[in-house]
Amino acid sequence: MKRRFGISLPEELVEKIDDLSKHLGISRSELIQDILMEAIEDRTHLMTHHTCRGILVVVSQRESGERVSKVLEKYSDCLITRTHHHAGESCVEIGLVEGDSGIILKMESELRKLKGVGEKYLPFWCVR
């Protein structure tokens, strides 16, 4: 069963959604449903208590690198390995993570709050 509801989005976002749906050959509704399901799965996965393993990628502006390092050092118990790379004006941290899902969720949340930082945690369960 489907349920219809209205949301308000900025015009430029709607244009991006329309362009992407045309490029992919799917309807706007299908695209938004896929994006929402992926976002919900990403955010709720760590809320279920378990031992989780995955890859963490953090991209930051060089001036934000020290703040990223402090957060990652705080959670070093769940970082099995970590590498640091430079790409232009950006720093890229890649880490193999294993630990309590609640702790990983806290680490991800702290990273997400940092200005000039993007992060993505990819749990191994989502590798198909």
C-alpha positions as CSV (number, residue, x, y, z in Angstrom):
1,M,0.0,0.0,0.0
2,K,1.3,3.4,-0.8
3,R,0.5,6.7,1.0
4,R,0.7,10.1,-0.6
5,F,2.0,13.2,1.3
6,G,3.4,16.5,0.4
7,I,6.8,18.0,1.2
8,S,8.4,21.3,0.3
9,L,11.9,21.3,-1.3
10,P,14.0,24.1,-2.7
11,E,13.6,24.5,-6.5
12,E,17.2,23.7,-7.3
13,L,16.9,20.4,-5.4
14,V,13.8,19.4,-7.3
15,E,15.6,20.2,-10.6
16,K,18.5,17.9,-9.5
17,I,16.0,15.1,-8.6
18,D,14.2,15.5,-11.9
19,D,17.5,15.4,-13.8
20,L,18.7,12.3,-12.0
21,S,15.4,10.5,-12.4
22,K,15.5,11.2,-16.2
23,H,19.1,10.0,-16.4
24,L,18.3,6.8,-14.5
25,G,15.0,6.2,-16.4
26,I,12.9,6.0,-13.3
27,S,10.1,8.2,-11.9
28,R,10.7,11.0,-9.4
29,S,8.7,8.9,-6.8
30,E,10.8,5.8,-7.4
31,L,14.1,7.8,-7.0
32,I,13.0,9.5,-3.8
33,Q,11.8,6.2,-2.4
34,D,15.1,4.6,-3.2
35,I,17.1,7.5,-1.7
36,L,14.9,7.6,1.5
37,M,15.2,3.8,2.0
38,E,19.0,3.9,1.7
39,A,19.2,6.9,4.1
40,I,17.0,5.2,6.6
41,E,18.9,1.9,6.4
42,D,22.2,3.8,6.8
43,R,21.0,5.7,9.9
44,T,19.1,2.8,11.6
45,H,21.6,0.1,11.0
46,L,23.8,1.2,13.9
47,M,20.9,1.8,16.2
48,T,20.4,-2.0,16.5
49,H,22.9,-3.2,19.1
50,H,25.5,-5.6,17.6
51,T,29.2,-5.9,16.8
52,C,29.6,-4.1,13.5
53,R,32.4,-4.2,11.0
54,G,32.8,-1.8,8.1
55,I,34.8,0.9,6.3
56,L,34.8,4.5,7.4
57,V,35.8,7.2,4.9
58,V,36.2,10.8,6.1
59,V,37.0,13.6,3.7
60,S,37.9,17.0,5.2
61,Q,39.4,20.3,4.3
62,R,43.0,20.4,5.4
63,E,42.3,22.9,8.2
64,S,39.8,20.5,9.6
65,G,42.2,17.5,9.7
66,E,43.3,18.0,13.3
67,R,39.7,18.0,14.6
68,V,39.0,14.8,12.6
69,S,42.2,13.2,14.0
70,K,41.0,14.0,17.6
71,V,37.7,12.3,17.0
72,L,39.3,9.3,15.4
73,E,41.8,9.0,18.2
74,K,39.0,9.1,20.8
75,Y,37.5,6.0,19.1
76,S,40.8,4.2,18.4
77,D,39.6,1.1,20.2
78,C,37.3,0.4,17.3
79,L,39.6,1.5,14.5
80,I,41.5,-1.7,13.4
81,T,43.5,0.2,10.9
82,R,43.6,3.8,9.5
83,T,45.3,5.5,6.6
84,H,45.6,9.2,5.8
85,H,46.0,10.6,2.3
86,H,46.1,14.0,0.7
87,A,44.0,14.8,-2.4
88,G,44.4,18.4,-3.5
89,E,43.3,20.5,-0.7
90,S,41.5,17.7,1.1
91,C,42.5,15.1,3.6
92,V,41.1,11.6,3.2
93,E,41.0,9.2,6.2
94,I,40.1,5.5,5.5
95,G,39.6,3.2,8.4
96,L,38.6,-0.4,9.0
97,V,36.2,-0.3,11.9
98,E,35.0,-3.1,14.2
99,G,33.2,-2.6,17.5
100,D,29.9,-2.0,19.3
101,S,27.4,-0.4,17.0
102,G,26.5,2.2,19.6
103,I,30.1,3.4,19.8
104,I,30.4,3.5,16.0
105,L,27.2,5.5,15.9
106,K,28.7,8.0,18.4
107,M,31.9,8.3,16.4
108,E,29.9,8.9,13.2
109,S,27.7,11.4,14.9
110,E,30.7,13.4,16.2
111,L,32.3,13.4,12.7
112,R,29.1,14.5,11.1
113,K,28.9,17.6,13.4
114,L,32.4,18.9,12.3
115,K,32.3,21.7,9.8
116,G,34.1,21.1,6.5
117,V,34.0,17.3,7.0
118,G,32.1,14.6,5.1
119,E,31.9,11.1,6.3
120,K,30.4,7.8,5.1
121,Y,30.3,4.5,7.1
122,L,29.8,1.4,5.0
123,P,29.0,-1.6,7.1
124,F,30.1,-4.9,5.5
125,W,26.5,-6.2,5.6
126,C,25.6,-3.9,2.7
127,V,28.2,-5.4,0.3
128,R,26.0,-7.4,-2.0
